[in-house]
Amino acid sequence: MGLNIDVVKQGVGTTNDGNSARRFFENPNKVAEITGLDETLIYNFSVILQVISSGQRVDYIKFGVYCTKTAERYISLYKWYYMPSSVHKLLFHGADIIKHAIVPIGQLSEEAQEARN
């Protein structure tokens, strides 16, 4: 896939950024093959991340249903692996965050701020 993950970039941080994430999720089939993770789950996370990074209004009810189904799949497939708190927040509370946000979540991102310059 040609990704440099978690490599230190002097004075900048690491190579973990939005571009790396986008490239990672572009091909769920390949990611599933490499990681051994469920392809549908990878695809669902790709959709969720695209939705929250979009600058558009989101139907939080449909988003909540999608996140709940994704959480159920995660738990049924990987109950042996503790769900990270960031994933829990996204899957179980993401719809509420979107519901109560004044502007679409994607407009609050660093990427959106940089686009204004």
N, C-alpha and C positions, 0 to 999 in steps of 0.2 A: 504494500500500500504506500510505501515511501513516506511514512510518518515518523517524525522524531518526537517522541513523547517523553515529557518530564526531563528534558535536557536543559541544563542551566545556560541562559544567555546573559553574558556579562552586562551588568548595568540595566537589564530589562526585566529579568525574572526567569521564567522557563518558557519552553516551547508550547506549553499548554495554553491554547487560545481558541477563539471562536473558529478560526480557519481550520485548525486541527480537528476540532469537534465536527465541523461540517464535512470534512473529508472522511472522517471516521464513519459517520452515519450515512454517507452517500451510497454505500453498497452493503446493506444488511446481510446479504448472502455471504459475502466474503468475510465480513466481521464474525459472523456465526461460525464459519468454517475455521477461522484462525483461533477464536476464543473458546469455542465449544458452547457458547451461550445460545439460547433460543432465538431464532431469527425473527419471529413475530414480536418478541419482547424488545429486541433491538430496534425494529421498525417502529413500534409504539413509542419508545423513548425518543426516537428521531422526530416523530410527529409532534410530541409534547414539547420538545425543545424548540421546534420551529414555531409552534403556536405562541409560546410565551415570549419568544424574541421578536415576534411580528409587531408592527406598530399599529395593527388593526384592532378594532373592537372584537371581542371573542364572546361567543355564547357560553357563558360560564356553566350553565346547566349541562350542555352537551360535553363540554370539556371535563366537568366533574365525573360524568358517566364514563368517559373514555379513560380517565385516570383511575377510576375505581376498578374497571375491567383490567387495566394494566397491572394494578396492585395485586388483584386476585391472581393473575397469571404468575406474577413474580413470586408470590407466597406459595402457590401450588407447586411451582417448579424448583424453587430455591429456599424452601423453609429452613434448611440447614444453615443458610447464610444470613446473618444479621443485616437487616435493611439499614443502610446509612441514613442518618438523620436528614440530610439534604434531599435524599430520594423520598423519604417519608413525608417531608414538608411539601414537596412538589405533588406527590400523588394524592395525599390525603387533605391538603389544605390549599392547593393551587387554585382551585375553583373559587374558594372564598377570597383569596388574595385578589384574583381578577375581578370578582364581584365588587369589592370595596375600593379598588384602585380608581383614582380620579382620571388618570390617562392610561392608555394601553401599556402594559408592562414593558413591551419592547422599546417604548419611547424613553424609558428610564435607564436603559443600558448604556454602558460605556461606549459601545459602538455607535449608538444613536447620538450621543453627545459629540463624538469625534466627527460625525458626518456634518455637524453644524459649523465646523471650522473651515 
